Amino acid sequence: MKYIKKGERNSIDRIIEEGLKQLKRYGESKGLQGRKDLKQALLIFIGKDEYRVIEVE
């Protein structure tokens, strides 16, 4: 989950890339490795009234 200010919207691509890398690291950790019941999604809150959800396959 990431929170950004509306003024940081122009850097959203970089934030998405960082978030997806972080999710990949979490998924590869010893406790989660090989789990078939795990779903991953990146939530990005933009200010107080906007959000994006990116599901990871």
PDBQT receptor file of N, H, CA, C and O in Angstrom, charges set to zero:
ATOM      1  N   MET A   1       0.848  -1.155   0.000  1.00  0.00    +0.000 N 
ATOM      2  CA  MET A   1       0.000   0.000   0.000  1.00  0.00    +0.000 C 
ATOM      3  C   MET A   1       0.903   1.231   0.000  1.00  0.00    +0.000 C 
ATOM      4  O   MET A   1       1.873   1.320   0.752  1.00  0.00    +0.000 OA
ATOM      5  N   LYS A   2       0.550   2.167  -0.863  1.00  0.00    +0.000 N 
ATOM      6  H   LYS A   2      -0.238   2.094  -1.473  1.00  0.00    +0.000 HD
ATOM      7  CA  LYS A   2       1.327   3.398  -0.965  1.00  0.00    +0.000 C 
ATOM      8  C   LYS A   2       0.381   4.585  -0.835  1.00  0.00    +0.000 C 
ATOM      9  O   LYS A   2      -0.749   4.545  -1.320  1.00  0.00    +0.000 OA
ATOM     10  N   TYR A   3       0.842   5.617  -0.191  1.00  0.00    +0.000 N 
ATOM     11  H   TYR A   3       1.761   5.649   0.203  1.00  0.00    +0.000 HD
ATOM     12  CA  TYR A   3       0.101   6.870  -0.086  1.00  0.00    +0.000 C 
ATOM     13  C   TYR A   3       0.934   7.963  -0.743  1.00  0.00    +0.000 C 
ATOM     14  O   TYR A   3       2.124   8.094  -0.459  1.00  0.00    +0.000 OA
ATOM     15  N   ILE A   4       0.313   8.747  -1.619  1.00  0.00    +0.000 N 
ATOM     16  H   ILE A   4      -0.654   8.640  -1.850  1.00  0.00    +0.000 HD
ATOM     17  CA  ILE A   4       1.009   9.879  -2.205  1.00  0.00    +0.000 C 
ATOM     18  C   ILE A   4       0.097  11.101  -2.178  1.00  0.00    +0.000 C 
ATOM     19  O   ILE A   4      -1.127  10.983  -2.132  1.00  0.00    +0.000 OA
ATOM     20  N   LYS A   5       0.717  12.270  -2.208  1.00  0.00    +0.000 N 
ATOM     21  H   LYS A   5       1.712  12.366  -2.246  1.00  0.00    +0.000 HD
ATOM     22  CA  LYS A   5      -0.043  13.508  -2.279  1.00  0.00    +0.000 C 
ATOM     23  C   LYS A   5      -0.461  13.747  -3.721  1.00  0.00    +0.000 C 
ATOM     24  O   LYS A   5       0.183  13.254  -4.647  1.00  0.00    +0.000 OA
ATOM     25  N   LYS A   6      -1.523  14.491  -3.912  1.00  0.00    +0.000 N 
ATOM     26  H   LYS A   6      -2.046  14.892  -3.160  1.00  0.00    +0.000 HD
ATOM     27  CA  LYS A   6      -1.988  14.773  -5.275  1.00  0.00    +0.000 C 
ATOM     28  C   LYS A   6      -0.887  15.427  -6.108  1.00  0.00    +0.000 C 
ATOM     29  O   LYS A   6      -0.807  15.191  -7.313  1.00  0.00    +0.000 OA
ATOM     30  N   GLY A   7      -0.055  16.229  -5.494  1.00  0.00    +0.000 N 
ATOM     31  H   GLY A   7      -0.120  16.421  -4.515  1.00  0.00    +0.000 HD
ATOM     32  CA  GLY A   7       1.039  16.892  -6.195  1.00  0.00    +0.000 C 
ATOM     33  C   GLY A   7       2.116  15.934  -6.676  1.00  0.00    +0.000 C 
ATOM     34  O   GLY A   7       2.935  16.301  -7.518  1.00  0.00    +0.000 OA
ATOM     35  N   GLU A   8       2.129  14.708  -6.152  1.00  0.00    +0.000 N 
ATOM     36  H   GLU A   8       1.463  14.410  -5.468  1.00  0.00    +0.000 HD
ATOM     37  CA  GLU A   8       3.120  13.710  -6.542  1.00  0.00    +0.000 C 
ATOM     38  C   GLU A   8       2.606  12.802  -7.655  1.00  0.00    +0.000 C 
ATOM     39  O   GLU A   8       3.274  11.838  -8.030  1.00  0.00    +0.000 OA
ATOM     40  N   ARG A   9       1.429  13.105  -8.180  1.00  0.00    +0.000 N 
ATOM     41  H   ARG A   9       0.887  13.888  -7.876  1.00  0.00    +0.000 HD
ATOM     42  CA  ARG A   9       0.798  12.266  -9.202  1.00  0.00    +0.000 C 
ATOM     43  C   ARG A   9       1.703  12.060 -10.421  1.00  0.00    +0.000 C 
ATOM     44  O   ARG A   9       1.649  11.007 -11.056  1.00  0.00    +0.000 OA
ATOM     45  N   ASN A  10       2.526  13.047 -10.749  1.00  0.00    +0.000 N 
ATOM     46  H   ASN A  10       2.569  13.903 -10.232  1.00  0.00    +0.000 HD
ATOM     47  CA  ASN A  10       3.402  12.915 -11.928  1.00  0.00    +0.000 C 
ATOM     48  C   ASN A  10       4.476  11.846 -11.737  1.00  0.00    +0.000 C 
ATOM     49  O   ASN A  10       5.117  11.451 -12.712  1.00  0.00    +0.000 OA
ATOM     50  N   SER A  11       4.689  11.374 -10.529  1.00  0.00    +0.000 N 
ATOM     51  H   SER A  11       4.169  11.695  -9.738  1.00  0.00    +0.000 HD
ATOM     52  CA  SER A  11       5.683  10.326 -10.287  1.00  0.00    +0.000 C 
ATOM     53  C   SER A  11       5.019   8.967 -10.041  1.00  0.00    +0.000 C 
ATOM     54  O   SER A  11       5.648   8.067  -9.485  1.00  0.00    +0.000 OA
ATOM     55  N   ILE A  12       3.770   8.813 -10.445  1.00  0.00    +0.000 N 
ATOM     56  H   ILE A  12       3.259   9.545 -10.897  1.00  0.00    +0.000 HD
ATOM     57  CA  ILE A  12       3.021   7.588 -10.156  1.00  0.00    +0.000 C 
ATOM     58  C   ILE A  12       3.645   6.359 -10.811  1.00  0.00    +0.000 C 
ATOM     59  O   ILE A  12       3.614   5.273 -10.231  1.00  0.00    +0.000 OA
ATOM     60  N   ASP A  13       4.209   6.509 -12.006  1.00  0.00    +0.000 N 
ATOM     61  H   ASP A  13       4.234   7.391 -12.477  1.00  0.00    +0.000 HD
ATOM     62  CA  ASP A  13       4.830   5.358 -12.675  1.00  0.00    +0.000 C 
ATOM     63  C   ASP A  13       5.996   4.810 -11.859  1.00  0.00    +0.000 C 
ATOM     64  O   ASP A  13       6.151   3.595 -11.736  1.00  0.00    +0.000 OA
ATOM     65  N   ARG A  14       6.804   5.687 -11.308  1.00  0.00    +0.000 N 
ATOM     66  H   ARG A  14       6.678   6.674 -11.408  1.00  0.00    +0.000 HD
ATOM     67  CA  ARG A  14       7.934   5.270 -10.472  1.00  0.00    +0.000 C 
ATOM     68  C   ARG A  14       7.430   4.597  -9.198  1.00  0.00    +0.000 C 
ATOM     69  O   ARG A  14       7.998   3.597  -8.757  1.00  0.00    +0.000 OA
ATOM     70  N   ILE A  15       6.381   5.135  -8.612  1.00  0.00    +0.000 N 
ATOM     71  H   ILE A  15       5.921   5.947  -8.970  1.00  0.00    +0.000 HD
ATOM     72  CA  ILE A  15       5.824   4.575  -7.382  1.00  0.00    +0.000 C 
ATOM     73  C   ILE A  15       5.228   3.192  -7.642  1.00  0.00    +0.000 C 
ATOM     74  O   ILE A  15       5.381   2.289  -6.820  1.00  0.00    +0.000 OA
ATOM     75  N   ILE A  16       4.553   3.022  -8.776  1.00  0.00    +0.000 N 
ATOM     76  H   ILE A  16       4.429   3.756  -9.444  1.00  0.00    +0.000 HD
ATOM     77  CA  ILE A  16       4.012   1.709  -9.143  1.00  0.00    +0.000 C 
ATOM     78  C   ILE A  16       5.144   0.710  -9.310  1.00  0.00    +0.000 C 
ATOM     79  O   ILE A  16       5.060  -0.413  -8.812  1.00  0.00    +0.000 OA
ATOM     80  N   GLU A  17       6.192   1.105 -10.001  1.00  0.00    +0.000 N 
ATOM     81  H   GLU A  17       6.260   2.017 -10.406  1.00  0.00    +0.000 HD
ATOM     82  CA  GLU A  17       7.342   0.213 -10.214  1.00  0.00    +0.000 C 
ATOM     83  C   GLU A  17       7.955  -0.207  -8.879  1.00  0.00    +0.000 C 
ATOM     84  O   GLU A  17       8.247  -1.386  -8.676  1.00  0.00    +0.000 OA
ATOM     85  N   GLU A  18       8.149   0.741  -7.975  1.00  0.00    +0.000 N 
ATOM     86  H   GLU A  18       7.912   1.699  -8.139  1.00  0.00    +0.000 HD
ATOM     87  CA  GLU A  18       8.714   0.426  -6.659  1.00  0.00    +0.000 C 
ATOM     88  C   GLU A  18       7.794  -0.511  -5.876  1.00  0.00    +0.000 C 
ATOM     89  O   GLU A  18       8.260  -1.458  -5.243  1.00  0.00    +0.000 OA
ATOM     90  N   GLY A  19       6.495  -0.245  -5.922  1.00  0.00    +0.000 N 
ATOM     91  H   GLY A  19       6.117   0.525  -6.436  1.00  0.00    +0.000 HD
ATOM     92  CA  GLY A  19       5.529  -1.076  -5.203  1.00  0.00    +0.000 C 
ATOM     93  C   GLY A  19       5.494  -2.498  -5.715  1.00  0.00    +0.000 C 
ATOM     94  O   GLY A  19       5.413  -3.443  -4.930  1.00  0.00    +0.000 OA
ATOM     95  N   LEU A  20       5.556  -2.657  -7.031  1.00  0.00    +0.000 N 
ATOM     96  H   LEU A  20       5.622  -1.889  -7.668  1.00  0.00    +0.000 HD
ATOM     97  CA  LEU A  20       5.544  -3.999  -7.619  1.00  0.00    +0.000 C 
ATOM     98  C   LEU A  20       6.816  -4.768  -7.276  1.00  0.00    +0.000 C 
ATOM     99  O   LEU A  20       6.770  -5.977  -7.050  1.00  0.00    +0.000 OA
ATOM    100  N   LYS A  21       7.945  -4.074  -7.239  1.00  0.00    +0.000 N 
ATOM    101  H   LYS A  21       7.983  -3.092  -7.423  1.00  0.00    +0.000 HD
ATOM    102  CA  LYS A  21       9.201  -4.718  -6.825  1.00  0.00    +0.000 C 
ATOM    103  C   LYS A  21       9.104  -5.179  -5.368  1.00  0.00    +0.000 C 
ATOM    104  O   LYS A  21       9.558  -6.269  -5.018  1.00  0.00    +0.000 OA
ATOM    105  N   GLN A  22       8.510  -4.341  -4.536  1.00  0.00    +0.000 N 
ATOM    106  H   GLN A  22       8.142  -3.456  -4.821  1.00  0.00    +0.000 HD
ATOM    107  CA  GLN A  22       8.353  -4.675  -3.123  1.00  0.00    +0.000 C 
ATOM    108  C   GLN A  22       7.444  -5.900  -2.965  1.00  0.00    +0.000 C 
ATOM    109  O   GLN A  22       7.748  -6.793  -2.174  1.00  0.00    +0.000 OA
ATOM    110  N   LEU A  23       6.344  -5.949  -3.703  1.00  0.00    +0.000 N 
ATOM    111  H   LEU A  23       6.098  -5.224  -4.346  1.00  0.00    +0.000 HD
ATOM    112  CA  LEU A  23       5.457  -7.111  -3.647  1.00  0.00    +0.000 C 
ATOM    113  C   LEU A  23       6.170  -8.379  -4.101  1.00  0.00    +0.000 C 
ATOM    114  O   LEU A  23       5.960  -9.451  -3.532  1.00  0.00    +0.000 OA
ATOM    115  N   LYS A  24       6.997  -8.261  -5.105  1.00  0.00    +0.000 N 
ATOM    116  H   LYS A  24       7.168  -7.390  -5.566  1.00  0.00    +0.000 HD
ATOM    117  CA  LYS A  24       7.742  -9.422  -5.591  1.00  0.00    +0.000 C 
ATOM    118  C   LYS A  24       8.665  -9.951  -4.497  1.00  0.00    +0.000 C 
ATOM    119  O   LYS A  24       8.754 -11.160  -4.286  1.00  0.00    +0.000 OA
ATOM    120  N   ARG A  25       9.351  -9.042  -3.803  1.00  0.00    +0.000 N 
ATOM    121  H   ARG A  25       9.279  -8.060  -3.975  1.00  0.00    +0.000 HD
ATOM    122  CA  ARG A  25      10.235  -9.458  -2.704  1.00  0.00    +0.000 C 
ATOM    123  C   ARG A  25       9.439 -10.154  -1.603  1.00  0.00    +0.000 C 
ATOM    124  O   ARG A  25       9.871 -11.179  -1.076  1.00  0.00    +0.000 OA
ATOM    125  N   TYR A  26       8.283  -9.602  -1.257  1.00  0.00    +0.000 N 
ATOM    126  H   TYR A  26       7.931  -8.769  -1.686  1.00  0.00    +0.000 HD
ATOM    127  CA  TYR A  26       7.446 -10.225  -0.229  1.00  0.00    +0.000 C 
ATOM    128  C   TYR A  26       7.025 -11.624  -0.662  1.00  0.00    +0.000 C 
ATOM    129  O   TYR A  26       7.086 -12.561   0.135  1.00  0.00    +0.000 OA
ATOM    130  N   GLY A  27       6.603 -11.778  -1.902  1.00  0.00    +0.000 N 
ATOM    131  H   GLY A  27       6.554 -11.018  -2.549  1.00  0.00    +0.000 HD
ATOM    132  CA  GLY A  27       6.149 -13.064  -2.411  1.00  0.00    +0.000 C 
ATOM    133  C   GLY A  27       7.236 -14.120  -2.449  1.00  0.00    +0.000 C 
ATOM    134  O   GLY A  27       6.959 -15.317  -2.378  1.00  0.00    +0.000 OA
ATOM    135  N   GLU A  28       8.489 -13.660  -2.562  1.00  0.00    +0.000 N 
ATOM    136  H   GLU A  28       8.713 -12.687  -2.619  1.00  0.00    +0.000 HD
ATOM    137  CA  GLU A  28       9.620 -14.585  -2.614  1.00  0.00    +0.000 C 
ATOM    138  C   GLU A  28      10.204 -14.881  -1.236  1.00  0.00    +0.000 C 
ATOM    139  O   GLU A  28      11.159 -15.650  -1.124  1.00  0.00    +0.000 OA
ATOM    140  N   SER A  29       9.649 -14.285  -0.197  1.00  0.00    +0.000 N 
ATOM    141  H   SER A  29       8.873 -13.660  -0.288  1.00  0.00    +0.000 HD
ATOM    142  CA  SER A  29      10.176 -14.523   1.150  1.00  0.00    +0.000 C 
ATOM    143  C   SER A  29       9.886 -15.965   1.578  1.00  0.00    +0.000 C 
ATOM    144  O   SER A  29       8.972 -16.602   1.056  1.00  0.00    +0.000 OA
ATOM    145  N   LYS A  30      10.659 -16.464   2.518  1.00  0.00    +0.000 N 
ATOM    146  H   LYS A  30      11.402 -15.946   2.943  1.00  0.00    +0.000 HD
ATOM    147  CA  LYS A  30      10.552 -17.868   2.936  1.00  0.00    +0.000 C 
ATOM    148  C   LYS A  30       9.146 -18.238   3.376  1.00  0.00    +0.000 C 
ATOM    149  O   LYS A  30       8.660 -19.315   3.030  1.00  0.00    +0.000 OA
ATOM    150  N   GLY A  31       8.492 -17.387   4.116  1.00  0.00    +0.000 N 
ATOM    151  H   GLY A  31       8.887 -16.512   4.397  1.00  0.00    +0.000 HD
ATOM    152  CA  GLY A  31       7.177 -17.710   4.646  1.00  0.00    +0.000 C 
ATOM    153  C   GLY A  31       6.073 -17.760   3.600  1.00  0.00    +0.000 C 
ATOM    154  O   GLY A  31       5.035 -18.383   3.823  1.00  0.00    +0.000 OA
ATOM    155  N   LEU A  32       6.284 -17.119   2.477  1.00  0.00    +0.000 N 
ATOM    156  H   LEU A  32       7.127 -16.612   2.296  1.00  0.00    +0.000 HD
ATOM    157  CA  LEU A  32       5.241 -17.043   1.454  1.00  0.00    +0.000 C 
ATOM    158  C   LEU A  32       5.568 -17.803   0.180  1.00  0.00    +0.000 C 
ATOM    159  O   LEU A  32       4.707 -17.959  -0.686  1.00  0.00    +0.000 OA
ATOM    160  N   GLN A  33       6.772 -18.266   0.059  1.00  0.00    +0.000 N 
ATOM    161  H   GLN A  33       7.471 -18.139   0.762  1.00  0.00    +0.000 HD
ATOM    162  CA  GLN A  33       7.216 -18.940  -1.159  1.00  0.00    +0.000 C 
ATOM    163  C   GLN A  33       6.395 -20.190  -1.446  1.00  0.00    +0.000 C 
ATOM    164  O   GLN A  33       6.192 -21.020  -0.561  1.00  0.00    +0.000 OA
ATOM    165  N   GLY A  34       5.926 -20.322  -2.676  1.00  0.00    +0.000 N 
ATOM    166  H   GLY A  34       6.091 -19.647  -3.395  1.00  0.00    +0.000 HD
ATOM    167  CA  GLY A  34       5.225 -21.516  -3.100  1.00  0.00    +0.000 C 
ATOM    168  C   GLY A  34       3.755 -21.589  -2.705  1.00  0.00    +0.000 C 
ATOM    169  O   GLY A  34       3.096 -22.590  -2.986  1.00  0.00    +0.000 OA
ATOM    170  N   ARG A  35       3.235 -20.568  -2.068  1.00  0.00    +0.000 N 
ATOM    171  H   ARG A  35       3.770 -19.755  -1.840  1.00  0.00    +0.000 HD
ATOM    172  CA  ARG A  35       1.821 -20.595  -1.655  1.00  0.00    +0.000 C 
ATOM    173  C   ARG A  35       0.922 -20.338  -2.853  1.00  0.00    +0.000 C 
ATOM    174  O   ARG A  35       1.117 -19.383  -3.604  1.00  0.00    +0.000 OA
ATOM    175  N   LYS A  36      -0.051 -21.195  -3.016  1.00  0.00    +0.000 N 
ATOM    176  H   LYS A  36      -0.210 -21.971  -2.406  1.00  0.00    +0.000 HD
ATOM    177  CA  LYS A  36      -0.988 -21.077  -4.135  1.00  0.00    +0.000 C 
ATOM    178  C   LYS A  36      -2.213 -20.235  -3.768  1.00  0.00    +0.000 C 
ATOM    179  O   LYS A  36      -2.929 -19.758  -4.649  1.00  0.00    +0.000 OA
ATOM    180  N   ASP A  37      -2.449 -20.055  -2.471  1.00  0.00    +0.000 N 
ATOM    181  H   ASP A  37      -1.867 -20.442  -1.756  1.00  0.00    +0.000 HD
ATOM    182  CA  ASP A  37      -3.631 -19.320  -2.019  1.00  0.00    +0.000 C 
ATOM    183  C   ASP A  37      -3.369 -17.828  -1.807  1.00  0.00    +0.000 C 
ATOM    184  O   ASP A  37      -4.232 -17.115  -1.297  1.00  0.00    +0.000 OA
ATOM    185  N   LEU A  38      -2.198 -17.361  -2.192  1.00  0.00    +0.000 N 
ATOM    186  H   LEU A  38      -1.497 -17.941  -2.607  1.00  0.00    +0.000 HD
ATOM    187  CA  LEU A  38      -1.809 -15.974  -1.979  1.00  0.00    +0.000 C 
ATOM    188  C   LEU A  38      -2.176 -15.117  -3.186  1.00  0.00    +0.000 C 
ATOM    189  O   LEU A  38      -1.876 -15.475  -4.324  1.00  0.00    +0.000 OA
ATOM    190  N   LYS A  39      -2.817 -14.001  -2.934  1.00  0.00    +0.000 N 
ATOM    191  H   LYS A  39      -3.061 -13.710  -2.009  1.00  0.00    +0.000 HD
ATOM    192  CA  LYS A  39      -3.099 -13.024  -3.977  1.00  0.00    +0.000 C 
ATOM    193  C   LYS A  39      -2.403 -11.731  -3.589  1.00  0.00    +0.000 C 
ATOM    194  O   LYS A  39      -2.330 -11.382  -2.411  1.00  0.00    +0.000 OA
ATOM    195  N   GLN A  40      -1.894 -11.026  -4.585  1.00  0.00    +0.000 N 
ATOM    196  H   GLN A  40      -1.953 -11.310  -5.542  1.00  0.00    +0.000 HD
ATOM    197  CA  GLN A  40      -1.196  -9.774  -4.319  1.00  0.00    +0.000 C 
ATOM    198  C   GLN A  40      -1.840  -8.648  -5.106  1.00  0.00    +0.000 C 
ATOM    199  O   GLN A  40      -2.275  -8.822  -6.244  1.00  0.00    +0.000 OA
ATOM    200  N   ALA A  41      -1.888  -7.489  -4.466  1.00  0.00    +0.000 N 
ATOM    201  H   ALA A  41      -1.535  -7.348  -3.541  1.00  0.00    +0.000 HD
ATOM    202  CA  ALA A  41      -2.401  -6.292  -5.119  1.00  0.00    +0.000 C 
ATOM    203  C   ALA A  41      -1.679  -5.085  -4.539  1.00  0.00    +0.000 C 
ATOM    204  O   ALA A  41      -1.345  -5.050  -3.355  1.00  0.00    +0.000 OA
ATOM    205  N   LEU A  42      -1.449  -4.113  -5.384  1.00  0.00    +0.000 N 
ATOM    206  H   LEU A  42      -1.720  -4.141  -6.346  1.00  0.00    +0.000 HD
ATOM    207  CA  LEU A  42      -0.833  -2.858  -4.972  1.00  0.00    +0.000 C 
ATOM    208  C   LEU A  42      -1.937  -1.817  -4.888  1.00  0.00    +0.000 C 
ATOM    209  O   LEU A  42      -2.640  -1.570  -5.868  1.00  0.00    +0.000 OA
ATOM    210  N   LEU A  43      -2.088  -1.208  -3.724  1.00  0.00    +0.000 N 
ATOM    211  H   LEU A  43      -1.517  -1.409  -2.928  1.00  0.00    +0.000 HD
ATOM    212  CA  LEU A  43      -3.063  -0.142  -3.517  1.00  0.00    +0.000 C 
ATOM    213  C   LEU A  43      -2.314   1.170  -3.424  1.00  0.00    +0.000 C 
ATOM    214  O   LEU A  43      -1.375   1.302  -2.639  1.00  0.00    +0.000 OA
ATOM    215  N   ILE A  44      -2.723   2.132  -4.214  1.00  0.00    +0.000 N 
ATOM    216  H   ILE A  44      -3.485   2.025  -4.851  1.00  0.00    +0.000 HD
ATOM    217  CA  ILE A  44      -2.099   3.449  -4.176  1.00  0.00    +0.000 C 
ATOM    218  C   ILE A  44      -3.193   4.467  -3.894  1.00  0.00    +0.000 C 
ATOM    219  O   ILE A  44      -4.130   4.621  -4.678  1.00  0.00    +0.000 OA
ATOM    220  N   PHE A  45      -3.066   5.154  -2.777  1.00  0.00    +0.000 N 
ATOM    221  H   PHE A  45      -2.305   5.028  -2.140  1.00  0.00    +0.000 HD
ATOM    222  CA  PHE A  45      -4.000   6.219  -2.437  1.00  0.00    +0.000 C 
ATOM    223  C   PHE A  45      -3.374   7.537  -2.855  1.00  0.00    +0.000 C 
ATOM    224  O   PHE A  45      -2.232   7.838  -2.505  1.00  0.00    +0.000 OA
ATOM    225  N   ILE A  46      -4.139   8.322  -3.612  1.00  0.00    +0.000 N 
ATOM    226  H   ILE A  46      -5.066   8.078  -3.897  1.00  0.00    +0.000 HD
ATOM    227  CA  ILE A  46      -3.673   9.595  -4.135  1.00  0.00    +0.000 C 
ATOM    228  C   ILE A  46      -4.507  10.681  -3.464  1.00  0.00    +0.000 C 
ATOM    229  O   ILE A  46      -5.676  10.879  -3.793  1.00  0.00    +0.000 OA
ATOM    230  N   GLY A  47      -3.894  11.365  -2.535  1.00  0.00    +0.000 N 
ATOM    231  H   GLY A  47      -2.944  11.203  -2.267  1.00  0.00    +0.000 HD
ATOM    232  CA  GLY A  47      -4.656  12.336  -1.758  1.00  0.00    +0.000 C 
ATOM    233  C   GLY A  47      -5.699  11.627  -0.918  1.00  0.00    +0.000 C 
ATOM    234  O   GLY A  47      -5.503  10.485  -0.501  1.00  0.00    +0.000 OA
ATOM    235  N   LYS A  48      -6.802  12.305  -0.672  1.00  0.00    +0.000 N 
ATOM    236  H   LYS A  48      -6.961  13.233  -1.010  1.00  0.00    +0.000 HD
ATOM    237  CA  LYS A  48      -7.839  11.740   0.193  1.00  0.00    +0.000 C 
ATOM    238  C   LYS A  48      -8.984  11.102  -0.569  1.00  0.00    +0.000 C 
ATOM    239  O   LYS A  48      -9.782  10.374   0.022  1.00  0.00    +0.000 OA
ATOM    240  N   ASP A  49      -9.086  11.357  -1.867  1.00  0.00    +0.000 N 
ATOM    241  H   ASP A  49      -8.438  11.949  -2.347  1.00  0.00    +0.000 HD
ATOM    242  CA  ASP A  49     -10.285  10.913  -2.560  1.00  0.00    +0.000 C 
ATOM    243  C   ASP A  49     -10.044  10.115  -3.844  1.00  0.00    +0.000 C 
ATOM    244  O   ASP A  49     -10.972   9.911  -4.627  1.00  0.00    +0.000 OA
ATOM    245  N   GLU A  50      -8.823   9.669  -4.063  1.00  0.00    +0.000 N 
ATOM    246  H   GLU A  50      -8.069   9.834  -3.427  1.00  0.00    +0.000 HD
ATOM    247  CA  GLU A  50      -8.516   8.895  -5.264  1.00  0.00    +0.000 C 
ATOM    248  C   GLU A  50      -7.689   7.675  -4.885  1.00  0.00    +0.000 C 
ATOM    249  O   GLU A  50      -6.926   7.707  -3.919  1.00  0.00    +0.000 OA
ATOM    250  N   TYR A  51      -7.843   6.609  -5.645  1.00  0.00    +0.000 N 
ATOM    251  H   TYR A  51      -8.462   6.583  -6.429  1.00  0.00    +0.000 HD
ATOM    252  CA  TYR A  51      -7.018   5.431  -5.404  1.00  0.00    +0.000 C 
ATOM    253  C   TYR A  51      -6.901   4.610  -6.683  1.00  0.00    +0.000 C 
ATOM    254  O   TYR A  51      -7.704   4.750  -7.606  1.00  0.00    +0.000 OA
ATOM    255  N   ARG A  52      -5.891   3.757  -6.717  1.00  0.00    +0.000 N 
ATOM    256  H   ARG A  52      -5.239   3.644  -5.968  1.00  0.00    +0.000 HD
ATOM    257  CA  ARG A  52      -5.701   2.806  -7.817  1.00  0.00    +0.000 C 
ATOM    258  C   ARG A  52      -5.398   1.458  -7.209  1.00  0.00    +0.000 C 
ATOM    259  O   ARG A  52      -4.720   1.357  -6.186  1.00  0.00    +0.000 OA
ATOM    260  N   VAL A  53      -5.908   0.420  -7.851  1.00  0.00    +0.000 N 
ATOM    261  H   VAL A  53      -6.458   0.502  -8.682  1.00  0.00    +0.000 HD
ATOM    262  CA  VAL A  53      -5.647  -0.956  -7.427  1.00  0.00    +0.000 C 
ATOM    263  C   VAL A  53      -5.023  -1.686  -8.608  1.00  0.00    +0.000 C 
ATOM    264  O   VAL A  53      -5.575  -1.694  -9.708  1.00  0.00    +0.000 OA
ATOM    265  N   ILE A  54      -3.878  -2.293  -8.371  1.00  0.00    +0.000 N 
ATOM    266  H   ILE A  54      -3.430  -2.286  -7.477  1.00  0.00    +0.000 HD
ATOM    267  CA  ILE A  54      -3.181  -3.051  -9.417  1.00  0.00    +0.000 C 
ATOM    268  C   ILE A  54      -3.003  -4.470  -8.902  1.00  0.00    +0.000 C 
ATOM    269  O   ILE A  54      -2.251  -4.713  -7.958  1.00  0.00    +0.000 OA
ATOM    270  N   GLU A  55      -3.703  -5.400  -9.532  1.00  0.00    +0.000 N 
ATOM    271  H   GLU A  55      -4.314  -5.202 -10.299  1.00  0.00    +0.000 HD
ATOM    272  CA  GLU A  55      -3.582  -6.806  -9.142  1.00  0.00    +0.000 C 
ATOM    273  C   GLU A  55      -2.359  -7.407  -9.800  1.00  0.00    +0.000 C 
ATOM    274  O   GLU A  55      -2.056  -7.118 -10.957  1.00  0.00    +0.000 OA
ATOM    275  N   VAL A  56      -1.662  -8.243  -9.058  1.00  0.00    +0.000 N 
ATOM    276  H   VAL A  56      -1.908  -8.478  -8.118  1.00  0.00    +0.000 HD
ATOM    277  CA  VAL A  56      -0.438  -8.886  -9.532  1.00  0.00    +0.000 C 
ATOM    278  C   VAL A  56      -0.750 -10.349  -9.799  1.00  0.00    +0.000 C 
ATOM    279  O   VAL A  56      -1.303 -11.034  -8.939  1.00  0.00    +0.000 OA
ATOM    280  N   GLU A  57      -0.405 -10.825 -10.971  1.00  0.00    +0.000 N 
ATOM    281  H   GLU A  57       0.043 -10.268 -11.670  1.00  0.00    +0.000 HD
ATOM    282  CA  GLU A  57      -0.642 -12.232 -11.335  1.00  0.00    +0.000 C 
ATOM    283  C   GLU A  57       0.482 -13.092 -10.838  1.00  0.00    +0.000 C 
ATOM    284  O   GLU A  57       0.469 -14.306 -11.044  1.00  0.00    +0.000 OA
TER     285      GLU A  57
